[in-house]
Amino acid sequence: MSDIVVSVRVKTNARSATWEVQPDGSVLASLLSPPVDGKANAELIALCARHYGVAKSDVEIKSGAASKLKRLRVIGRR
């Protein structure tokens, strides 16, 4: 498995945590956490790791840490 980069639009303070792949290949991630003190980013990393079946340490925010539009890198392991 090789590394992948995922474009994600984040919606915070949602009623449920979801990971929805859009028709254009981007992802809409709805998060329960507020965008305060990195809580939403931590929840996003956990949600992404769960979706791809990797460890949280294998997911990193490549760009957009303080934005609603983010690029995540999922490190592939063999």
GIBEL-V213805 format. One record per backbone hydrogen bond with DSSP energy under -1.0 kcal/mol. CO is the residue of the C=O (numbers start at 1). NH is the residue of the N-H. If there is no record, write none. Layout:
co->CO nh->NH
co->CO nh->NH
This chain:
co->4 nh->74
co->6 nh->72
co->7 nh->27
co->8 nh->70
co->9 nh->29
co->11 nh->31
co->18 nh->30
co->20 nh->28
co->22 nh->25
co->26 nh->22
co->27 nh->9
co->28 nh->20
co->29 nh->11
co->30 nh->18
co->31 nh->14
co->33 nh->13
co->34 nh->36
co->36 nh->39
co->38 nh->42
co->39 nh->43
co->40 nh->44
co->41 nh->45
co->42 nh->46
co->43 nh->47
co->44 nh->48
co->45 nh->49
co->46 nh->50
co->47 nh->51
co->48 nh->52
co->49 nh->53
co->49 nh->54
co->55 nh->58
co->56 nh->59
co->58 nh->75
co->60 nh->73
co->63 nh->71
co->64 nh->67
co->68 nh->10
co->70 nh->8
co->71 nh->62
co->71 nh->63
co->72 nh->6
co->73 nh->60
co->74 nh->4
